[in-house]
Amino acid sequence: MTQFWIAALALGLGAAAIVLVPVLRAWSKQDSDRSSGALGVGIVLALAIPVVTMMLYSRWTTWDWSTGGSMMAGGSEAVHEMDQAIVALEQRLAQNPGDVESWMLLGRSYMSQRRFGDAAQAFRQAAAQDGQDNPQILADLGEALALSDPEGLQGEAGAIFERVLAASPSHPKGLWYGGLNAYENANWALADQRLSLLLTLNPPETLIPLIQERVDMARTHSGDAPQAATMGMPPRAQAAPEPEAPVAAAEPESAPESAPAPAPVEQPAALPAVAAAPEATTEPPPATDAISLEVSLDPALAARIPGPTPVFIIARNPAGGPPLAVIRSSTAELPMSVRLTDANAMMEGVTILDQAELELIVRVSLSGSPAQRPGDLFGAVNYVRGNSGTTRIMIDRVAD
């Protein structure tokens, strides 16, 4: 704050000089007609500029003087209010555990704080208390599990979204995650069907290009569209908007964020990186513009590959969670050079180049699915942000 006042005073004196210097020059050129009164008025006006400026600033500023010099922390206040609201909800539910709406509100509040594991537990409680296989409750539970379970949609979350679509075939969040689940399992026709239906339900304009991109990629893989001309242009398979509004707000009707409903349309929460790495004690190096990879195959494993087979290059958080980026290629391209950039990210609003650490996996998928299956060939390395050289990955292991 002291530096601010010094700078403000310097600017005020500069403004005063702009007024005072011409007055002095004009006064010095006068001979017998010099007027001391006019000079005095000029000096007073010039010196009044910084004084009046500071008075006006102190009158209209939004600075919180009661803090004794710390900036107004609107964000910190909001976080504090959210924490208080969550504590109040937890206390209410401890006394009345059968309140389904409060469990839902608590789960969504956890989602807004990216506490996905806690959110999953809250939604599970809501589902247990409701006992009706409510598609909305199940969809929120599936989303929280997709973000907190290291298996992502390949775990319990995928099965839950199938239940959502069985009960409500046009549920937007169910179509979104169900379409992504079909895509991950190389069920291109089902992915196309679900995501195409989602496009007819008036999703948010910001999501339409993302959904259309996945529809186009599903059709490309199924042969209904020309093959992509270049490698390294995978679908951004799990993009979605930010989680729902915090506790303090009224519960909105949401629309399809992946992270990721017919009238009203429901918006899936963003798929940010799950289980972020522990906070570093030192500032990490600046991010590069790309991660350069050299991928090769151990000659001893070449006989296991029957012909051109899909290769998935996956970047994920070492602590677990869904992939942050995926590039699809083919064994016909091996050995290959790849540049992994934020354009390959699977999550809207989540970048990969600013991650402190990444686990980089290259998988030869004999099943055609990005998910690992027994017999798949793979290689993996850990990447630390700031590495400027080429990262080399050899496919030299066989999945159990």
C-alpha positions in Angstrom: 0.0 0.0 0.0 2.9 2.4 0.7 4.2 1.9 -2.8 0.7 2.8 -4.1 0.7 6.1 -2.2 4.2 7.0 -3.4 3.2 6.3 -7.0 -0.1 8.3 -6.5 1.8 11.3 -5.0 4.4 11.2 -7.8 1.6 11.3 -10.4 -0.2 14.1 -8.6 3.0 16.2 -8.5 3.5 15.5 -12.1 0.0 16.8 -12.9 0.7 19.9 -10.8 4.0 20.5 -12.7 2.1 20.4 -16.0 -0.1 23.2 -14.7 2.5 25.2 -12.8 5.4 25.3 -15.4 3.4 27.3 -18.0 2.2 29.7 -15.3 5.8 30.4 -14.2 7.0 30.8 -17.8 4.2 33.3 -18.6 4.8 35.2 -15.4 8.6 35.4 -16.0 8.1 36.9 -19.4 6.0 39.8 -18.0 7.9 43.0 -17.1 6.2 45.7 -15.2 2.8 44.0 -15.5 3.8 41.1 -13.3 1.1 40.1 -10.9 2.0 38.3 -7.8 -1.6 37.5 -7.2 -1.9 35.7 -10.5 1.2 33.7 -9.7 -0.1 32.8 -6.3 -3.4 31.6 -7.8 -1.5 29.4 -10.3 0.6 27.9 -7.5 -2.4 27.2 -5.3 -4.3 25.6 -8.2 -1.3 23.4 -9.2 -0.7 22.2 -5.6 -4.4 21.6 -5.1 -4.4 18.9 -7.8 -2.7 16.1 -5.8 -4.6 17.1 -2.6 -8.0 17.1 -4.2 -7.2 13.8 -6.1 -6.4 12.0 -2.9 -9.5 13.4 -1.1 -11.7 12.2 -4.0 -9.9 8.8 -4.0 -10.5 8.4 -0.2 -14.1 9.3 -0.7 -15.0 6.9 -3.6 -12.4 4.1 -3.3 -13.5 0.5 -2.8 -10.4 -0.1 -0.6 -11.3 -1.7 2.7 -9.5 0.6 5.1 -10.5 -1.5 8.1 -8.2 -4.3 7.0 -5.2 -2.2 7.7 -3.7 -2.3 4.3 -4.7 -5.6 2.7 -6.6 -5.7 -0.6 -10.3 -6.5 -0.5 -10.5 -10.2 -0.8 -13.8 -10.7 -2.5 -12.8 -14.1 -3.6 -11.6 -15.1 -0.2 -14.8 -13.8 1.4 -16.8 -15.9 -1.1 -14.8 -19.0 -0.3 -15.2 -18.4 3.5 -19.0 -18.0 3.0 -19.1 -21.2 0.9 -17.2 -23.1 3.7 -19.7 -21.8 6.3 -22.7 -22.8 4.1 -21.2 -26.3 3.7 -20.7 -26.6 7.4 -24.3 -25.6 8.0 -25.5 -28.1 5.5 -23.4 -30.9 7.1 -24.8 -30.0 10.5 -28.4 -30.0 9.2 -27.9 -33.4 7.6 -26.4 -34.8 10.7 -29.7 -34.1 12.4 -31.9 -34.9 9.4 -30.1 -37.5 7.2 -33.3 -38.2 5.2 -33.4 -34.7 3.5 -32.7 -35.6 -0.1 -32.6 -32.0 -1.4 -30.0 -31.1 1.2 -27.8 -34.0 0.2 -28.1 -32.9 -3.4 -27.2 -29.3 -2.5 -24.3 -30.5 -0.4 -23.0 -32.6 -3.3 -23.2 -29.7 -5.8 -21.4 -27.5 -3.3 -18.6 -30.0 -3.0 -18.5 -30.2 -6.8 -18.0 -26.4 -7.0 -15.0 -26.8 -4.7 -13.7 -29.7 -6.8 -14.1 -32.1 -3.9 -15.3 -34.8 -6.2 -14.9 -37.7 -3.8 -17.0 -35.9 -1.1 -19.5 -35.0 -3.8 -19.9 -38.6 -4.8 -20.6 -39.6 -1.2 -23.2 -36.9 -0.8 -25.0 -37.9 -4.1 -24.8 -41.6 -3.1 -26.6 -40.6 0.2 -29.2 -38.7 -1.8 -29.8 -41.8 -4.1 -30.1 -44.1 -1.0 -32.6 -41.8 0.7 -34.6 -41.3 -2.5 -34.6 -45.0 -3.4 -36.4 -44.3 -6.7 -33.5 -44.5 -9.2 -34.1 -40.8 -9.9 -32.2 -40.1 -13.2 -31.1 -36.6 -12.0 -29.6 -37.9 -8.8 -27.9 -40.8 -10.6 -26.5 -38.5 -13.2 -24.9 -36.3 -10.6 -23.6 -39.3 -8.8 -22.1 -40.7 -12.0 -20.5 -37.4 -12.9 -18.9 -37.2 -9.4 -17.6 -40.7 -9.7 -16.3 -40.1 -13.2 -14.2 -37.3 -11.8 -13.0 -39.0 -8.6 -12.6 -42.6 -9.7 -9.2 -43.4 -11.4 -11.1 -45.7 -13.8 -13.3 -42.8 -14.9 -16.2 -43.9 -17.1 -14.7 -47.4 -17.2 -15.6 -47.9 -13.6 -18.9 -47.6 -11.7 -19.7 -44.3 -13.4 -20.2 -45.8 -16.8 -22.7 -48.4 -15.5 -24.6 -45.6 -13.7 -25.0 -43.6 -16.8 -26.4 -46.6 -18.6 -29.0 -46.7 -15.8 -29.7 -43.0 -16.4 -30.3 -43.5 -20.1 -32.4 -46.6 -19.5 -34.7 -44.6 -17.3 -34.5 -41.4 -19.3 -33.2 -41.9 -22.9 -32.9 -38.2 -23.6 -31.3 -37.1 -20.4 -28.7 -34.6 -21.5 -26.0 -35.4 -18.9 -26.7 -39.1 -19.5 -26.3 -38.6 -23.2 -23.1 -36.7 -22.8 -21.3 -39.1 -20.5 -22.9 -42.1 -22.1 -21.7 -40.9 -25.5 -18.2 -40.5 -24.1 -18.3 -43.9 -22.5 -19.3 -45.4 -25.9 -16.5 -43.6 -27.5 -14.0 -44.8 -25.0 -15.1 -48.4 -25.7 -14.8 -47.9 -29.5 -18.6 -48.2 -29.9 -18.6 -45.5 -32.6 -22.2 -46.0 -33.7 -23.6 -45.7 -30.2 -21.4 -42.7 -29.5 -22.7 -41.0 -32.7 -26.3 -41.8 -31.8 -26.1 -40.4 -28.3 -24.1 -37.3 -29.0 -26.2 -36.5 -32.2 -29.3 -36.7 -30.0 -27.7 -34.4 -27.5 -27.2 -31.8 -30.3 -31.0 -31.7 -30.8 -31.7 -30.7 -27.2 -30.4 -27.1 -27.5 -27.2 -27.5 -25.4 -25.3 -24.3 -24.5 -23.7 -22.7 -27.6 -20.2 -23.0 -26.1 -20.7 -26.8 -26.0 -22.1 -27.3 -29.5 -18.7 -27.3 -31.3 -17.3 -29.7 -28.7 -20.2 -32.1 -29.1 -20.1 -31.8 -32.9 -16.3 -32.5 -32.9 -16.9 -35.8 -31.1 -19.8 -36.8 -33.4 -17.5 -36.1 -36.4 -14.7 -38.2 -34.8 -17.0 -41.1 -34.0 -18.2 -41.1 -37.7 -14.6 -40.9 -38.8 -13.7 -44.0 -36.8 -16.8 -45.9 -37.9 -16.0 -45.1 -41.6 -18.9 -42.7 -42.2 -16.5 -39.8 -42.8 -13.0 -39.5 -44.3 -10.1 -40.3 -42.1 -8.4 -37.4 -40.4 -5.6 -36.1 -42.5 -3.1 -35.7 -39.8 -2.1 -37.5 -36.6 -2.4 -35.8 -33.2 -6.0 -34.5 -33.7 -8.0 -36.6 -31.3 -11.4 -35.8 -29.9 -11.3 -33.7 -26.8 -13.3 -36.4 -25.3 -14.2 -35.1 -21.9 -14.8 -31.4 -22.1 -17.5 -29.8 -20.0 -18.4 -26.5 -18.3 -17.7 -25.6 -14.7 -19.5 -27.3 -11.9 -22.9 -26.0 -10.8 -23.4 -22.9 -8.7 -22.4 -22.8 -5.1 -24.6 -23.3 -2.1 -25.5 -19.6 -1.6 -27.3 -19.5 -4.9 -30.6 -21.1 -5.7 -30.3 -24.5 -7.3 -30.3 -23.9 -11.0 -31.6 -26.2 -13.7 -28.5 -27.2 -15.5 -27.6 -28.0 -19.0 -25.0 -30.2 -20.7 -19.0 -28.6 -18.8 -18.5 -33.6 -19.8 -14.3 -32.2 -16.8 -18.3 -32.3 -18.6 -31.3 -32.2 -19.8 -34.4 -32.0 -22.1 -36.2 -28.9 -20.8 -34.6 -27.8 -18.6 -31.2 -28.6 -20.1 -28.6 -29.8 -17.6 -25.0 -28.8 -17.8 -22.4 -31.3 -16.8 -19.6 -30.2 -14.6 -16.1 -29.6 -16.0 -13.7 -32.4 -16.1 -10.7 -30.9 -14.4 -7.7 -33.0 -13.4 -8.7 -35.3 -10.6 -6.6 -35.8 -7.5 -4.1 -33.0 -8.3 -0.6 -33.5 -7.2 0.4 -32.2 -3.7 1.2 -28.6 -3.6 4.9 -28.0 -4.5 7.0 -26.1 -2.0 8.8 -24.2 -4.8 7.4 -22.5 -7.9 7.6 -24.9 -10.9 9.4 -24.0 -14.0 7.5 -22.1 -16.7 5.4 -24.2 -19.1 6.7 -25.0 -22.6 4.7 -24.6 -25.7 4.7 -28.4 -26.4 5.9 -31.7 -25.1 8.1 -33.4 -27.7 7.9 -37.2 -27.7 9.8 -39.9 -29.5 7.9 -43.2 -29.4 9.4 -46.5 -30.4 8.5 -50.2 -30.1 10.7 -52.9 -28.6 11.6 -55.2 -31.5 11.0 -58.2 -29.2 7.3 -57.3 -29.0 6.8 -56.6 -32.7 5.6 -60.2 -33.4 2.6 -59.6 -31.0 1.1 -57.0 -33.4 -1.0 -58.7 -36.1 -1.1 -55.7 -38.4 -1.8 -51.9 -38.2 -3.1 -51.4 -34.7 -4.4 -48.3 -32.9 -1.8 -46.6 -30.7 -3.0 -44.2 -27.9 -0.6 -41.6 -26.5 -2.2 -40.6 -23.1 -1.2 -37.9 -20.7 -2.7 -38.1 -17.2 -2.1 -36.9 -13.6 0.3 -39.3 -11.8 -2.1 -39.4 -8.9 -4.9 -40.8 -11.0 -8.1 -39.7 -12.6 -9.3 -39.6 -16.2 -6.8 -38.8 -19.1 -6.0 -35.1 -19.6 -5.0 -35.6 -23.2 -5.1 -38.4 -25.8 -3.5 -38.7 -29.3 -4.6 -41.6 -31.5 -2.2 -43.0 -34.1 -1.3 -46.4 -35.6 1.6 -48.9 -35.2 2.2 -48.2 -38.9 3.6 -44.9 -37.9 6.2 -46.3 -35.4 8.7 -45.1 -34.6 7.1 -41.6 -34.5 7.7 -38.1 -33.3 4.8 -36.4 -31.6 4.2 -32.9 -30.2 1.7 -32.9 -27.3 0.1 -29.5 -26.8 -3.0 -28.1 -25.1 -4.9 -28.6 -28.4 -4.9 -32.3 -27.5 -6.5 -31.7 -24.1 -9.7 -33.7 -23.5 -11.2 -31.2 -21.0 -12.5 -27.8 -21.7 -10.7 -25.1 -19.7 -8.0 -27.6 -18.4 -4.6 -27.4 -20.0 -1.8 -30.0 -19.8 1.3 -27.9 -20.3 0.9 -26.1 -17.0 0.7 -29.4 -15.0 3.6 -29.8 -12.6 3.9 -33.5 -13.5 2.4 -35.9 -16.0 2.4 -39.6 -16.5 2.8 -40.3 -20.3 1.6 -43.6 -21.5 1.8 -45.1 -25.0 -0.6 -48.0 -25.5 -0.9 -50.4 -28.5 -4.5 -51.4 -28.1 -5.3 -54.8 -29.6 -9.0 -54.2 -28.7 -9.1 -50.8 -30.3 -10.1 -49.1 -27.0 -8.1 -46.5 -25.2 -8.9 -48.4 -22.0 -6.2 -51.0 -21.1 -7.0 -54.6 -21.8 -4.9 -57.7 -21.0 -2.4 -58.3 -23.8 -2.1 -54.7 -24.8 1.5 -53.4 -25.2 2.5 -50.2 -23.5 5.3 -48.0 -22.2 5.2 -45.2 -19.7 7.4 -42.4 -18.3 7.0 -39.5 -15.9 7.3 -36.0 -17.3 8.2 -33.0 -15.1 7.2 -29.5 -16.2 10.0 -27.5 -17.6 11.8 -30.4 -19.4 12.9 -28.8 -22.6 14.4 -31.8 -24.4 12.7 -34.7 -26.1 11.0 -37.3 -23.9 11.5 -40.9 -25.2 9.0 -43.6 -24.6 9.6 -47.2 -25.6 6.7 -49.6 -25.8 8.3 -52.5 -24.0 5.7 -54.0 -21.6 2.6 -56.3 -21.9 -0.5 -55.6 -19.8 -1.7 -58.3 -17.5 
